[in-house]
């Protein structure tokens, strides 16, 4: 199930919204004139979609009425004057709050804006909000709490399912932050209950997950796979933030601006469902000034569009820095991160949003076709799948590889290249390894970097013999053909090549990086957890280690036709048919770059949609790329 606005290749720009004057308390202090002014400003500057939050206790203000020994006699919304009877169609909902929400929807519709309600908003900006009757209960597992949540969701959806402004339903706001659960089954059952309550009232609109920081199955209680089983679209919340270590580098650096595209690609690939960027941003003025934030947003927008991010909703529409109630009285998070200042004056980021909107309006194709893929990153769990998976993705982009993701225990697809990054001792199904090696035998490539793993038949399959292994942290100088790189080792392997060719060795001559034939394919072995180590290091992806991936790429028969020294440029090729391709080249750093691209097949420059691109029959395509910007053009 999917609405046309979330189809592959389409892109929707919007913002998360709380009223500019009241923030989280907007439903208690509701001012229609503020809503109308806010939405008018947003619509004028190209914001087409809003994610909004019916704060749970404001919309379902039920309190318990207690009798002898504290036993609950019933529930009330009027201080105990009357009790709600079982199956009361009102579900304890506030008619005042519902009427306020309808006013917001009506105004959004007037401005041709769509709305995604995050229905069960109990967690917001670091504070838990629950109805008085449910305080002290585990609201993700307690049966009484679950009953009232299901009633709330059904009543809310039933009230607004006919409204034309509603484009989709979101389960809530990062509901996996509301309480801890003891098992993945608890998380699964909660998700199934809430999504079923939505579908019972409105089977026509897609259901968005709305969660914070999911893992792959077996890694966290809340998994991408379980969310996909119960929702139609997964959602990422990719901030330049410590949650993902995308804040250890500057906001205009490669890691930060590639993060949203990488995480959204991972969610979609692992879950087998569409994924979109539901909230994103920086952590305000302590991380980046307004000018850098604008560059960050522009760069992220082009990367997300090129990698089928489907939607980009900024956190948040208006600054909230003058709010004093908890949680704003004790931290700066979720405060001055807006597209606008609180007084309605625009920030530079609005220029980036408008610029991108103008580009999309001028782009001649309704949808951007899927990009050519070069291979698959296989995630095994144990060590953070995000740490090793994002590292492989970033190194791949820098080396000119467009990679996707797969769970090692899942259905292994046919691919020209398999990446097993920083493999640890977590179990890997032998059937998966056999499937991979069978494809390598037919001509695929396999790259394996090792952490603590004991892969079966490693020595015989990879063409060397391991005499011994010892533990010890040290950094060695790896000598490659034509360059050196430091490699951080946590394990030392005493290796003797048999049929493998040594591509890098340390000062003592010990092999560190090898390649060997395996049937018609090749296998590469790197004796360190490169991707894991880069994730932990400041500017860990800027030290030249992508050259290892470039070596692997030099052996690859790819469906891509452009070649060049990409490094800080993520380049995707989108076939249109008849030999034509749209090329998106995103420059992911804050300096200007001149890039020359050669083409493996005869081609010519058909059109330039953005940027400075010239073509010469001898030199190829020459791009002048401004800081944190993109070139988009068509060849054929």
C-alpha positions in Angstrom: 0.0 0.0 0.0 1.5 3.3 -1.0 0.2 6.8 -1.9 1.5 8.2 -5.2 3.4 10.9 -3.3 5.7 8.3 -1.8 6.3 6.3 -5.0 9.9 5.4 -6.0 11.6 8.3 -7.7 9.2 11.0 -6.3 10.3 13.5 -3.6 8.3 15.5 -1.1 9.7 18.4 1.0 8.3 19.5 4.3 8.8 20.1 8.0 7.8 18.9 11.4 5.5 21.4 13.0 4.6 22.9 16.4 3.0 26.3 16.6 5.6 29.1 16.7 4.2 30.7 19.8 3.4 27.7 22.1 5.4 24.7 20.8 4.3 21.5 22.4 1.5 23.2 24.4 -0.2 24.5 21.2 -3.3 22.4 21.7 -3.9 23.9 25.2 -3.0 27.4 24.1 -4.5 27.2 20.6 -4.5 30.4 18.5 -5.9 30.0 15.0 -4.3 33.2 13.8 -0.8 31.8 14.7 -1.5 28.6 12.8 -2.6 30.5 9.7 0.4 32.8 9.8 2.8 29.9 10.3 1.4 27.7 7.5 1.3 30.7 5.2 5.0 31.4 5.7 5.8 27.7 5.2 3.7 27.3 2.1 5.2 30.5 0.6 8.7 29.1 0.9 8.0 25.7 -0.7 7.1 23.5 2.3 4.5 21.1 1.0 4.0 18.6 3.8 3.7 18.9 7.6 4.2 16.2 10.2 2.1 17.2 13.2 1.7 15.8 16.7 -1.6 15.3 18.6 -0.1 15.4 22.2 -1.6 12.3 23.8 -2.8 13.7 27.2 -4.3 16.8 25.5 -6.4 14.6 23.2 -7.3 11.8 25.6 -7.2 13.4 29.1 -8.6 10.4 31.0 -8.0 10.1 34.7 -8.6 7.1 36.9 -11.4 7.3 39.5 -10.4 5.2 42.5 -12.3 3.7 45.4 -11.6 1.4 48.3 -7.9 0.6 48.7 -7.0 2.5 45.6 -8.9 0.2 43.3 -9.8 1.8 39.9 -13.6 2.2 39.7 -13.5 3.6 36.3 -12.3 6.5 34.1 -13.4 10.0 33.7 -12.6 13.2 31.7 -14.6 15.6 33.9 -13.1 15.1 37.3 -15.2 12.1 38.2 -18.6 13.6 37.7 -19.3 10.9 35.2 -17.6 7.7 34.3 -16.8 6.5 30.8 -18.7 3.3 30.1 -16.9 0.4 28.4 -16.8 0.8 24.6 -17.7 4.5 24.9 -17.4 5.8 21.3 -15.8 8.9 22.6 -12.7 6.9 23.9 -12.2 9.7 26.4 -11.2 12.1 23.7 -11.2 15.9 24.1 -13.6 17.4 21.6 -11.9 20.7 22.0 -8.5 19.3 21.0 -10.1 17.4 18.1 -11.7 20.6 16.9 -8.4 22.4 17.1 -6.7 19.7 15.0 -9.4 20.0 12.4 -8.8 23.7 12.1 -5.1 23.0 11.5 -6.1 20.4 8.8 -8.5 22.9 7.1 -5.8 25.6 7.0 -3.2 23.2 5.6 -5.7 22.2 2.9 -6.3 25.9 2.0 -2.5 26.2 1.4 -2.4 22.9 -0.6 -0.3 21.3 2.1 -0.5 17.7 3.1 -0.4 16.5 6.7 1.1 13.4 8.4 -0.4 13.0 11.9 2.0 11.2 14.3 -1.0 9.8 16.2 0.3 8.5 19.5 2.6 11.4 20.5 3.6 10.5 24.1 7.4 11.1 23.6 8.5 14.6 22.5 11.9 16.3 22.7 13.1 14.3 25.7 9.8 14.3 27.8 7.2 11.7 28.2 3.5 12.8 28.0 0.8 10.4 29.0 -2.8 10.7 30.2 -3.1 11.0 34.0 -4.8 7.6 34.3 -1.9 5.8 32.7 1.0 7.4 34.6 3.3 4.8 36.2 2.3 2.1 33.8 4.5 0.6 31.1 2.5 2.1 28.2 4.1 -0.3 25.7 3.2 -3.5 27.5 0.5 -2.9 30.2 -2.8 -4.3 29.1 -4.9 -1.4 30.4 -2.6 1.1 28.8 -2.7 -0.8 25.5 -6.5 -0.8 25.6 -6.8 2.9 25.9 -4.1 3.5 23.3 -6.0 1.4 20.7 -9.2 3.3 21.6 -7.4 6.6 21.2 -5.9 5.6 17.8 -9.2 4.3 16.4 -11.2 7.4 17.5 -8.6 9.8 16.1 -8.4 8.1 12.7 -12.1 7.7 12.5 -12.5 11.4 13.1 -10.1 12.6 10.4 -10.1 9.7 7.8 -12.2 11.7 5.4 -10.1 14.9 5.5 -8.3 15.5 2.2 -5.2 17.0 3.8 -4.2 13.8 5.5 -1.7 11.9 3.3 -0.7 9.1 5.7 -0.8 8.0 9.3 2.3 7.7 11.5 2.1 5.4 14.5 3.4 8.2 16.7 6.6 10.0 17.5 9.5 7.7 18.3 7.2 5.5 20.4 10.1 3.1 21.1 11.4 5.9 23.4 8.3 5.9 25.6 9.3 2.9 27.7 11.7 0.0 27.7 10.5 -3.4 26.5 12.0 -6.7 27.6 11.9 -8.4 24.2 11.4 -8.0 20.4 8.1 -9.7 20.9 6.8 -6.9 23.1 7.9 -4.4 20.4 6.3 -6.4 17.7 3.0 -6.8 19.5 2.7 -3.1 20.3 3.4 -2.2 16.7 0.9 -4.8 15.5 -1.8 -3.5 17.8 -1.5 0.2 16.9 -1.2 -0.5 13.1 -4.2 -2.8 13.2 -6.2 -0.1 15.0 -5.3 2.4 12.2 -6.2 -0.1 9.4 -9.5 -1.0 11.0 -10.6 2.6 10.6 -8.8 3.6 7.4 -7.3 0.9 5.1 -6.7 3.4 2.3 -3.8 5.4 3.6 -0.2 4.1 4.2 1.0 3.7 7.8 4.4 5.1 8.7 6.6 3.6 11.4 7.9 6.8 13.1 10.5 5.1 15.3 13.9 6.2 16.5 17.0 4.2 15.6 16.0 0.7 14.6 18.4 -2.2 14.3 18.4 -5.3 12.2 16.7 -8.4 13.5 18.5 -9.9 16.5 20.3 -6.6 17.2 17.7 -4.5 19.0 14.2 -5.0 20.4 12.9 -2.7 17.8 13.9 -4.0 14.3 13.5 -2.8 10.8 12.0 -6.2 9.8 9.3 -6.2 12.5 8.3 -2.6 11.7 8.1 -3.5 8.0 5.8 -6.4 8.7 3.4 -4.1 10.5 3.8 -0.8 8.6 3.7 0.2 5.0 6.6 2.7 5.1 9.7 2.8 7.4 10.9 6.2 8.6 14.4 7.5 9.4 15.3 10.3 11.8 18.8 11.0 10.6 20.3 13.9 12.5 23.8 15.1 12.6 23.8 13.5 16.1 25.7 11.4 18.6 23.1 8.6 18.1 24.7 7.8 14.8 28.1 9.4 15.4 27.4 11.7 12.4 28.2 14.7 14.6 31.9 13.8 15.2 32.7 15.6 11.9 31.5 19.0 10.8 28.0 19.4 9.4 29.3 20.1 5.9 31.5 16.9 5.9 31.0 13.7 3.9 29.8 11.6 6.8 27.2 14.1 7.9 25.7 14.9 4.5 25.6 11.3 3.3 24.0 10.0 6.5 20.3 10.5 5.6 20.6 8.8 2.3 22.7 6.0 3.7 20.3 5.2 6.6 17.2 5.4 4.5 18.7 3.1 1.9 19.6 0.6 4.7 16.1 0.7 6.2 14.4 0.1 2.8 16.8 -2.6 1.7 16.8 -4.6 5.0 13.1 -4.3 5.5 12.0 -4.8 2.0 9.6 -1.8 2.3 9.8 1.8 1.2 11.6 4.2 3.6 11.5 8.0 3.8 13.2 10.7 5.8 10.6 11.8 8.4 12.6 14.2 10.5 16.2 15.4 10.1 18.4 18.3 11.0 21.3 19.5 13.1 21.5 20.2 16.8 21.3 23.9 16.4 23.8 26.7 16.9 26.2 24.7 19.1 26.9 22.4 16.1 26.7 24.6 13.0 25.9 28.3 12.2 23.0 29.2 10.0 25.0 29.3 6.8 26.6 25.9 7.3 23.2 24.5 8.2 21.9 25.7 4.9 24.8 24.0 3.0 24.2 20.9 5.0 20.5 20.9 4.1 21.1 21.5 0.4 23.7 18.7 0.2 21.4 16.3 2.1 18.5 17.1 -0.2 20.3 16.2 -3.3 21.8 13.0 -1.8 18.4 12.0 -0.5 16.8 12.6 -3.9 19.5 10.7 -5.8 19.2 7.7 -3.5 15.3 7.6 -3.5 14.7 9.1 0.0 11.1 9.9 -1.1 10.6 12.6 1.5 12.6 15.1 3.6 11.0 16.7 6.6 13.1 19.2 8.5 13.1 19.4 12.3 11.5 21.9 13.0 9.5 24.6 11.3 10.0 27.3 13.9 12.7 27.9 16.6 11.6 27.1 20.1 14.4 28.6 22.1 12.3 30.9 24.2 10.2 28.1 25.7 10.8 27.5 29.4 8.7 24.5 30.3 10.2 21.1 30.6 12.0 19.7 28.5 13.1 23.1 27.2 14.0 24.5 30.6 16.8 22.0 31.0 18.3 21.4 27.6 18.8 23.0 24.2 17.7 20.1 22.2 14.8 20.6 19.9 15.1 24.3 20.4 16.6 26.6 17.8 16.6 24.2 14.9 13.9 25.9 12.8 13.5 26.9 9.2 12.3 30.2 10.7 13.1 32.1 13.8 10.3 32.4 16.3 9.3 35.8 15.0 8.8 34.4 11.5 12.0 35.8 9.9 13.5 33.2 7.6 16.9 31.5 8.0 19.4 30.8 5.2 18.1 27.2 5.1 14.9 28.5 3.5 17.0 29.6 0.6 18.3 26.0 0.2 14.8 24.6 0.4 13.5 27.1 -2.2 16.5 26.5 -4.5 15.9 22.7 -4.4 12.2 23.2 -5.0 12.9 25.3 -8.1 15.2 22.6 -9.3 12.6 19.9 -8.9 10.0 22.0 -10.7 12.4 22.5 -13.6 13.5 18.8 -13.8 11.7 17.5 -16.9 11.0 14.0 -15.6 8.2 13.2 -13.2 10.3 10.5 -11.4 14.0 9.9 -11.1 14.7 6.3 -12.2 16.5 4.0 -9.8 20.3 4.3 -9.8 22.5 1.6 -11.1 23.7 -0.6 -8.2 27.2 -2.0 -8.0 26.8 -4.5 -5.1 25.5 -5.4 -1.7 26.7 -4.8 1.8 26.0 -7.8 4.0 25.1 -7.0 7.6 25.5 -9.7 10.3 24.5 -8.0 13.5 26.5 -8.2 16.8 28.7 -5.2 16.3 26.4 -2.3 15.4 25.1 -2.8 11.9 25.0 0.9 11.5 28.6 1.4 12.4 30.0 -1.2 9.9 27.2 -0.8 7.3 27.5 3.0 7.0 31.3 2.7 6.9 31.1 0.4 3.9 28.5 2.6 2.3 30.6 5.8 2.7 33.9 4.2 1.5 32.0 2.8 -1.4 30.6 6.1 -2.4 34.0 7.7 -2.2 35.4 4.9 -4.5 32.6 5.3 -7.1 30.5 2.3 -5.8 26.7 2.6 -5.3 25.9 -0.1 -2.8 22.8 -1.5 -1.2 22.2 -3.6 1.9 21.1 -7.1 2.9 20.9 -9.1 6.1 23.4 -12.0 6.0 20.6 -14.3 7.2 18.2 -13.1 4.6 17.6 -13.8 0.9 21.1 -13.1 -0.6 20.5 -11.5 -4.0 22.6 -11.9 -7.1 25.1 -9.1 -7.3 28.4 -8.3 -9.0 30.0 -7.4 -5.6 29.5 -8.5 -2.0 30.9 -6.5 0.9 31.3 -8.2 4.3 32.5 -5.3 6.4 34.3 -5.8 9.8 32.9 -9.3 10.2 32.7 -10.3 13.9 32.1 -13.6 15.6 28.3 -13.3 15.4 26.7 -16.4 13.8 26.6 -16.4 10.0 24.4 -19.1 8.4 26.5 -21.6 6.4 23.8 -21.5 3.7 24.4 -17.7 3.2 28.1 -18.2 2.9 27.6 -21.0 0.4 25.2 -18.8 -1.6 27.8 -16.0 -1.7 30.7 -18.3 -2.6 28.6 -19.9 -5.4 27.9 -16.5 -6.9 31.6 -15.6 -6.6 32.5 -18.9 -8.4 30.2 -17.6 -11.3 32.1 -14.3 -11.5 31.1 -12.0 -8.6 33.6 -10.3 -6.2 33.7 -10.7 -2.5 35.4 -8.3 -0.1 35.8 -9.3 3.5 37.3 -7.2 6.3 37.7 -9.1 9.5 37.0 -8.1 13.1 36.6 -11.1 15.5 35.1 -13.6 13.0 36.0 -17.2 12.4 34.6 -17.7 8.9 34.6 -21.3 7.7 37.2 -22.4 5.1 38.7 -18.8 5.1 42.2 -19.9 4.3 41.4 -22.4 1.5 38.8 -20.1 -0.1 40.9 -17.0 0.1 44.2 -18.5 -1.0 46.4 -18.3 2.0 47.3 -20.1 5.2 47.0 -18.6 8.7 49.7 -19.9 11.0 48.5 -18.1 14.1 46.4 -15.3 15.4 47.1 -13.1 18.4 45.3 -10.2 20.1 46.9 -6.8 20.4 46.0 -3.2 19.5 48.4 -1.5 17.2 48.6 0.7 14.2 50.7 -0.4 11.3 51.8 1.2 8.1 50.3 -0.7 5.2 52.3 -0.5 1.9 50.1 -0.7 -1.2 51.3 -0.3 -4.8 52.0 3.4 -5.1 50.8 4.6 -1.6 50.8 3.8 2.1 47.9 3.9 4.6 47.8 3.4 8.4 45.7 0.4 9.5 44.5 -0.1 13.0 44.8 -3.8 14.0 43.1 -5.4 16.9 44.2 -8.9 15.9 47.4 -10.0 14.3 47.3 -12.7 11.6 50.5 -14.6 10.6 49.6 -15.3 7.0 51.4 -17.1 4.2 50.0 -16.7 0.7 49.3 -19.9 -1.3 47.4 -18.8 -4.4 46.6 -15.3 -3.1 48.3 -12.2 -4.4 49.4 -9.7 -1.7 48.0 -6.2 -2.3 49.3 -4.6 0.9 51.8 -5.7 3.6 53.2 -4.1 6.8 56.8 -3.1 7.5 57.7 -6.7 8.4 56.3 -8.1 5.1 53.2 -9.6 6.7 50.3 -9.6 4.3 47.4 -7.3 5.2 45.3 -7.2 2.1 45.1 -10.0 -0.5 43.2 -11.1 -3.6 42.7 -14.6 -4.9 40.8 -16.2 -7.8 37.7 -18.2 -6.8 36.2 -19.8 -9.9 35.5 -17.0 -12.3 35.3 -14.5 -9.5 37.7 -13.0 -6.9 37.9 -12.8 -3.1 39.6 -10.0 -1.2 40.7 -10.2 2.4 41.6 -7.3 4.7 43.1 -8.2 8.0 41.4 -5.4 10.1 38.0 -4.0 10.9 38.4 -1.0 8.6 34.8 0.2 8.6 34.3 -0.2 12.4 37.5 1.7 13.1 36.6 4.6 10.8 33.2 5.0 12.4 34.7 5.7 15.8 37.3 8.2 14.5 36.9 11.9 13.9 36.9 12.4 10.1 37.5 8.6 9.9 36.4 8.5 6.3 38.8 11.3 5.2 42.1 9.5 5.7 42.4 7.9 2.3 41.1 4.4 3.1 38.5 4.5 0.4 41.5 3.7 -1.9 41.1 0.1 -0.7 37.6 0.1 -2.1 38.9 1.6 -5.3 41.2 -1.3 -5.7 38.3 -3.7 -5.4 36.3 -1.6 -7.9 39.1 -1.8 -10.4 38.3 -5.6 -10.7 34.6 -5.0 -11.0 32.5 -5.2 -14.2 30.0 -2.6 -13.4 26.8 -1.4 -15.0 28.0 2.1 -14.5 29.6 3.8 -17.5 31.3 6.9 -16.0 34.8 6.8 -14.4 36.7 9.4 -12.4 38.4 10.3 -9.2 35.2 10.6 -7.1 36.6 10.8 -3.6 34.3 13.5 -2.2 31.6 13.2 -4.9 28.8 10.6 -4.7 27.8 9.9 -8.2 24.7 8.0 -9.3 23.6 7.0 -12.8 19.9 6.7 -13.5 19.0 4.9 -16.9 16.2 6.5 -18.8 16.2 4.0 -21.7 17.5 4.3 -25.2 21.0 4.7 -23.9 20.2 7.9 -22.0 21.1 8.4 -18.3 20.5 11.1 -15.7 23.7 11.7 -13.7 23.6 13.1 -10.2 27.0 14.2 -8.8 26.8 15.4 -5.2 29.8 17.2 -3.9 29.9 16.3 -0.2 32.5 18.7 1.2 32.8 22.5 1.7 35.4 23.3 -1.0 35.1 23.7 -4.7 36.0 20.7 -6.9 36.8 20.2 -10.6 36.0 16.7 -11.7 36.6 15.1 -15.0 34.7 12.0 -16.0 35.4 9.6 -18.8 32.8 7.4 -20.3 33.1 3.7 -21.2 30.6 3.9 -24.0 30.1 6.5 -26.7 27.9 9.3 -25.4 27.2 13.0 -25.6 25.9 15.7 -23.2 22.1 15.9 -23.8 21.1 18.4 -21.2 22.3 20.2 -18.0 19.7 20.5 -15.3 21.9 22.0 -12.6 25.5 23.0 -12.3 28.5 23.7 -14.5 29.0 20.8 -16.9 30.9 20.8 -20.2 31.7 18.0 -22.6 34.8 17.5 -24.8 35.2 14.4 -27.0 38.8 14.0 -25.9 38.6 14.9 -22.2 35.1 13.7 -21.4 32.8 15.5 -19.0 34.2 18.2 -16.9 32.2 19.3 -13.8 32.8 22.4 -11.6 31.2 21.6 -8.3 30.6 24.3 -5.7 30.8 23.5 -1.9 28.0 21.1 -0.8 26.2 21.3 -4.0 25.3 19.1 -7.0 25.4 18.8 -10.8 22.6 17.0 -12.6 22.8 16.3 -16.3 21.7 13.9 -19.0 24.0 11.9 -21.3 23.3 9.5 -24.1 
